[in-house]
Amino acid sequence: MSASYAPPPPPRGFGTSAWGVALHAALLFGLFVLYVIYVPPAAQVFDRYALTLPKVTRFVVSLSTLVADYWWALGLAAGAALVADFAAIWALRRTGAAQAVALIATVALLLVAYGALTVYAVEYPKEKLREGLSR
């Protein structure tokens, strides 16, 4: 008599939790790239021309400086948030797929919207500068 071993199936909701957290991690990484690579050169241009910036742009530039200075602490916080995100998605998936997908979609849309706001906050003053320099 030979017994074949089949590994146990993953717990219910594991796949949904894993791809949801992977999506959120990718979007957070994208925001990190925006704040470390995209915003600082624009901030230097704003400083060079001594522009009066809108409040949202000043906030984005300040946040960029914070991210560049404390990337390690923000990375730890993001890791803890992603673990909590996994647990929340898993718990919701066990009660119903719709709630888990709604959480994944809501967080993803918020992160995308924040990234779009960041790009707008940087591009709007740059466009105004281009208009002023072309006159």
N, C-alpha and C positions, 0 to 999 in steps of 0.2 A: 504494500500500500504506500503510495507516494502522495505526499501532501504538497500542494503548490501554495506558495505564499503570495498573496495579493496585498499590496499596501492598502491601508485604509483610505477611503476617499477623503479629500480635504473637507474641512468643516464647511457647512452650508454658509454661503456668503463670502467665502474667502476670496474667490476670483473677483467678485464685484468690489470688494474692499481693496484688493491689490491694484486693480486698474484705476479705481477712483483716486487712490493715494498717489499712484504714479502720475496721473494727470495733474493733480494738484502740485506735486513736487516739480513737475516740468514747468508749470506756470509760475511757481515761486522762483525757480531758477531763472526764468525769462525776466521776471521783475528785477532780480539781483543783477543780471547782465545790463538791463536798462540803467539801473542806478549806479553801476560801477563803470560802465564803458560809454554809455550814451549821454548821460547828463553832465558829467564833469567838463568835457570840452565845450559844451554849450554854455556852461556857467562861466568858463574863462572868457568866452566871447562877450557875454553879458557884462562881465567886470571890465573888460577892455574898453567897451564903449559906454560904460557907466550908465546903463539903462535903468530906468525905473520899472521894476518888474511887478506884475500882478501878484496878489497874495498867494495864489495857488502855485505859481512858478517859484516864488521864494520858498514855499513849503517843500516843493520837490527838490530844489537845490539843497536845502538844509537836510532833508531826508537822505539825499545822496551822500552828503558828507558823513552823516551818521552811519550809513551802511558801509561806506569805505573804511571808517575808523573802527567800527565794532562788528565787522563781518563774522568774526568767530562766535561772538555771543548770539548774534542773530541766527547763525547757522545752528547752534544748539537749540535755540528757541523754536526754530522752524522744524528741527527734528522732533522735538517734543510735541509740537502741534500736529505733525504728520502722524505720530503714533496715536494721539488722541483722535485724529481724523479717521484713522483705520478702525479704531475701536467703535467710534460712533457709526460709521458706515456698516460695520459688521453687525452691530446691535440692531440697526434699522433693517438690514437685509434679512435678518432672522425673523423679523415681524412681517416684512413685506418688501418686495423689490421696488415698488413705486416710491416709497419713502427714501430708500437708500439712493436711488437714481436722482430723486429731487434734491437731496443734499449735495450729491456730487455736482449736479448741474448748477445749483445755486452758488456754491463756492467757486466753481470754475468761471461762471459768468462774472462774479464779483472781482476775481483776480484779473480777468480780461478787461473789464471796465476800468479797473485801477491802472492797468498798463496803458490803456487808451488815453485816460486822463493825464497820465505822466507824459506821453508823447505830445499830446495837445498843449500841455503846460510849457513844454520846451519849444515846440514848433511855432506857437503863436507869437512870442516875442521875437523869434528869429525871423519870421515873416515880416513883422513890423519893422525890424532893423533893415531887412532887404529893401522894403519900400522906401524907408528914409534915406538909405544910401543911394538909391537909384534916382533920386530927385536932384 
